[in-house]
Amino acid sequence: MIILGATPIGNLGDASRRLIDALSTVEIIASEDTRTTIHLLSALGVENRPRLIAIHEHNETDKAAEIVELARERDVLVLSDAGMPAISDPGFPLVAAAAAADVRVTVLPGPSAVLAALAVSGLPTDRFVFEGFLPRKGRLAHLAALAREPRTLVFFESPHRVGGALADIAEAFGPERRVVVCRELTKLHEEVARGTAAELADRFSEGARGEICLVVEGAAAQASDLPTALAEVRSLVESGMRLKDATAEVAAATGIPRRDLYEAALRER
């Protein structure tokens, strides 16, 4: 069996009882950095010394088949350096290979920088999209393609690039778009900085230290979006969907308030 284990993103006190039990009993651990795993075992007072297999972005595809075969006979605990494996960290190709081979995969839920940043941001949490790390090249173009995304956006960013990333967000999304910089979550020097894209671009122009998540407000619905949204509502209703359900679905996809869309659809009738 493949076991995905969420590890602390900073504070060791966030290690779950289930994670510690797994670390104490498994014979094999596949981890992003075996040195980090050795440190984690020591820091948590775990005396077990399992076989360690390094699995990272450069070898995961090649290692996946080997690990899946091992998991047919015994448990293999999969760890990233911090947080949940397979979420912008090694794990997804391995899980996909295990699923294709009909090898069971389970999870030990726990810390996640994405969800921690989203929860503490103060921005809407009902609908969001995780974009991982912004690309090194073509960052502004990548952001421009997301400028009309109505859902809250979560990005990872490196400390020395955060100022440039915020400047590009201000340019692509507009200087007044609300942004939250979450730095060193759960650690001693945790910081949650809220402001407009322009304000935070200036504040972090020289970079920052530590692990960083950026949480960005989704785009407000534009008045020009309404005719297109109403046309989609009509199409769904003509296909047999109830008006309330159709407006709810289109509102969720466009960011237009459901009540406004529903009332506009009623006026059209």
N, C-alpha and C positions, 0 to 999 in steps of 0.2 A: 504494500500500500504506500502511496505517496502522501505525505503529511506536510501541508503548507503551514509553517509556523511564523506568526507575526512576532517580531522582536521589538524591544523598546526603541523609540526614535531618539531617546536622550536619557530619560530618567529610568534607571534600572528597576525602580519600584513598580514600573508598569508591566514587568514580565508576569504573565499569567501563571497560575498554578499548573494549568495544563501544559504550558510550554516547558516549565521547569521539570515536570514529570517526564515529558517526552525527551528532553535533553538528558535526563538521568537514566533512561532505559534503552533508547534506540541503539542499534549497532552501527548504523550508517547515517551520516549527515552530509547532504550536498549543499554547499554554501557558496555565496558570492565571493567571500574572502575567508579562507580557512584560518588566517591569523586573527581575524575579528571573532570568529567562532571560538577559538581557543581562549581569547580574552573573555568572551561572554561566559563560557563555562566556568572559568576561574572566578569571575566577578560574582556569579550567582552561587558560588560554593558547590558546584556540581563536580563530583569526583569521576563520573563516567568518562571514559576516553574512547569514543567511537571512531570508526574509520571515517576519515574526512575526504570528501571529493570536491574539488573546486569546480564551480559551474558559473560561468560569467558570459558576457555578451559575445566573447570571441570564440568560445568552445561549446556553448550550450547545445547547438544543433547536433554537433558530433557526439556529445556526451549523453544526450537525451535517451537514445536507444539503450545504451549500457545501463543507465539508471533505472529505466522502465523494467528491464529484465531482472535487475536486482530486486525491484519492488514487487515482483510476482511472488517472491518467496519470503520477504521480510519487509519490515517498515523502513522507509527512507524519509528522514526529516529534511525538508527543504527550507533554507533560511536565506534571506537577503541580509545586507549589512545592517539595515534598520527598516522597520515597518513590515508591510505585507509583501511577500514574494509575488512576482508576476505583475505587480502594479508599478510600471516604469522601472522594474528591476528584473533580474533573471527569474524565470519560472514559467512564463507563458508557453514557450515551445515544448517544455517538459510536460506540462499539464496537457497540452494538445496531443502529444505523443502517447501519453498514458491513456487518455480517453480513446484514442484510435485503437490502442492495443487492449482495450477493455480491462485496464488495471485501475483499481479503485483509487480515487483521490479524495482526501478529506482536508479540513482546514481547522487550525487553532486560531480563532479570530483574536484580534488585539489591536495594538497601536497602528495608526495610519496617519502619515503627515497630511495627506489629502483631506481626510475627513476632519482631522483636528483643526487645520487651518480654516476650512469652510465653516465649521461650527463656531469658531471664535471670531470670525470676520465681521459679523453683523450684517452681512449681505444675504439676499434671499437664498435659502437652502432647499426649497421645494423642488427646484430643477437646476441642475448644474452639469457642466461638462469638464472633464479632466483632460488637459492637453499635453501633459508631460513636460519635458524640457523644451523650451523654445529653440528652434534651429540656430546653429552658429552662423550659417549663411542664409540670406533671404529672410531674415527675421521680420523686417518691416512688411514685406509682401505677405508673409504668413499671417501676420496680425491683421493686415488690411482685409484679408479674406474672412476674418472672424468679426469684423467691425459691426455687422448687423446681427450677430448671434444674440438671441434674447436671454439665454440662460446665463447664470453666473459661471465664470470661467476660473479654473484653477490651473496654475502653471508652477513648475519647478524652475528655479534659476540658480546659477552659480553666484557666489558672493562678488566676484570681480566683474561680472557682467550685468548685475542687477540695475545699475544706474542707466546703462544704455538701453536695457530692456524697458525700463519705465519711461524713458524718453520716447522710445518707439511706440509704446502703448499710448502715450499722450498724443503723438502724431496720428496714429492710425485710428484711435477711438475718440479722440477729442480731449483737450486738456482738462475738462471738467468731469470726465468719467471717474466714478469712485473706485478706489483701489485700496487693498489692504496688504501690507507687507508683513508676513509672519516669519519671524526669525528665531532660530534656536528654540523651537517649541519644546516644552517640558524640561528644558535645561535651566541652569542657574541664571543665565542672562537672557531669558526669553523676552521677546519684544513683539508687540502687535502695533504696528503703525498704520493709522487710517488717514486718508486724505484724498485729494484729487490726484489724477495721474501727474499733472504738472507739479503739484506740491511735492509729491514723493520723488519724482524724477530729480528735482532740485535737492531734496534732503539726502538722497542716496547717490548723488552724482559721483562721489569718490568711491563707491562700492560699499561693501559691508562685510562683516565676518559671520561665519556660521552657515547652517543649513537654512535655505530660504524657500518659502512658498509665496506666490503672488495670487491673490484672490481679486478678481476684477468683476465689477458690476456688468450685468448683461445690458444689451442695447434696448433702449425704450422703443416701443412700437411707433412707427411713423404713420401719420394720417394717410399717406399715399399707399400704405399696405392694405387698407381696409377694402377697397374694391376687389383686389385679388383674393383676400381672405373670404369675402362674401361669395365669390364665385366658387371657391372650394367648398364652402358650406352648402351651396345649392347643389353641387355635384354629389356630395355625400347624401344629402336628403333625397335626391332623385334616385340614388342607388338603394334606398330603403332605410337609411339611418334616421333616427329621431332627431328633430331640430336641436334639442338640448345637447344630445350626445355629439352631434356634428359640430356645434359651436364650441363645445368643450375640447374636442380633438384639435380643431383648427386654432383655437386660442392657445393651447399648449404648444403648438408647433410654431406660432408666430410671435407670441408674447403680447398679443392684443388682449386686453382685459376681457374675460369671458362674458361678463354682463354687457359690456359695450357692444361686443360682436353679436350677442343674442338679440339685443334690442334693435340693432341695425338690420338684422335678418328678419325680425318681425315687421319692421317698417317696409321692407321690400315686398312682403306678401300682399 
